[in-house]
Amino acid sequence: MVLSEIGTDMSRFATSAHLVSWAGLCPRNDQSAGMRRSTRLKEGSPWLKTTLIQCAWAAARTQASYFNAQYHRLRSRSGAQKAICAVAAALLTTVYPMLKNGTLYQDLGVNHFHRQQEQRPVLRLVNRLDLLGYDVKISPRLLEEVVTFQGTT
């Protein structure tokens, strides 16, 4: 269904964001004088959008997958409908390089967002120390050092 709506020629879309916008899966930017008037989805390809939303529901229900983790992370903040639209946009973003370059799908896994969250405070603190004028070198602590340190106290 996706191929029949998009076609196989990806050269007409410069990036995956252009494809997502063409499909109508990104929110409109309707602002005037700093006030946001609407965040509804753009009008786009109705058949493609409907198909991708149905696929997103199936992907969100697939246990131990990246799309399941993304859906649950977004649903807690913005609700089920907006989360499913974001998953559908992520599906189309994933399909883009597969059609353009012929690459295979690689699931990032359920722990993808957890790994990102672990690094965020470290990077924030390193940047803060850098702004204060300190040179910081970060290296992971070895498990043996942690065990010996805990055993000496």
Secondary structure, 3 states (H helix, E strand, C coil): CHHHHHCCCHHHCCCHHHHHHHHCCCECCEEECCEEEECCECCCCHHHHHHHHHHHHHHHCCCCCHHHHHHHHHHHHHCHHHHHHHHHHHHHHHHHHHHHHCCCCCCCCCCHHHHHHHHHHHHHHHHHHHHCCCCCCCCCCCHHHHHHHHHHC
